[in-house]
C-alpha cells in the first residue's frame, strides 16, 4: 500500500467522521439572468439582437482578425456567416449574450455573455468577451465588466463568479487580475479549439470579495477620476488597495498587475 495515499485516506476519513465536510450554505438558489438592459455611464449592456446590433458589430470587428484568436468562432469569411453567428448567439439561453453599446454613439462595440449558469450551486461565469479596438482600454470596457458582476452578485444572488481563458491569452489573464478575480490554476489539455490544444486558466471572484471590488469599481468610475481627455487619473488597482478588505494576492505566475 502506498503510505502517502494511506495517510491521505486516513485524514479524509478523520475529517468526515468529525463533521468537517464543508460549511453549511444557507443561501437559496440564485436567479437566472434575464434579457434585460444594464445601464452604465459609458456603456449599456443590451440583449444581443440581430437587427439592432449586427451592422455596428460587423463594422467594428471585421477588420481585426486578431480579435478572434482565442475565441471558438471567427473570423468570418462573409457577412452571411457573421449574421448567422450573431443570430445563433442571440437565441441562446446559456450562454446568454449581451451587446456592449456605446452610450455616446448608440453603436454596439462588443459583446459578452453569462454562461455555465448554475443557480443551484450559486455559480455563474462571464465569457465570450469580444471588445472591438474602439472599446479596448477604455472606461467603457471596465464598466461593462462591472455592470455584469454587479448584476450577478447584487441582483441575481450568485456567490461564485468565474472567468476562464486560454492559458496563452496573456491579455485576458492580466485583465482578470486587474478586475479583481483570483487565479485558481490551470486545466491542462482542457479543450481542443479550432484544432489546437487549449490549456485553460481559471479565475474566480466570490460574494465575500465583491463588496470591496464593487467599491473599487465605483470609485474608479467616478467622473473625478477622469481628465478632460477621458484618461484615468488613478488606476483601478489603486482603489482596490484602499478598501478595508485585504485584496487577495494574485498568484498567477504568468501575470503582473500594475
ABEGO torsion letter per residue (X at the ends): XBAAAAAAAAAAAAAAAAGBAEBBBABBBBBBBBBBBBBBAABBBBBBBAAAAAAAAAAAAAABAAAAAABABOBBABAAAAAAAAAAAAABAOBBBBBBBBAAAGBBAEBBBBBGBBAAAGBBBBBGBBBBAAABGBAAAAAAAAAAAAAAAAAAGBABBBBBBBAABAAAAAAAAAAGBBBAEBBBGABBBGGBBBBBBBBBBBAAAAAAAAAAAAAAABAAABBAAGBBABBAAAAAAABABBBBBBABAABBBX
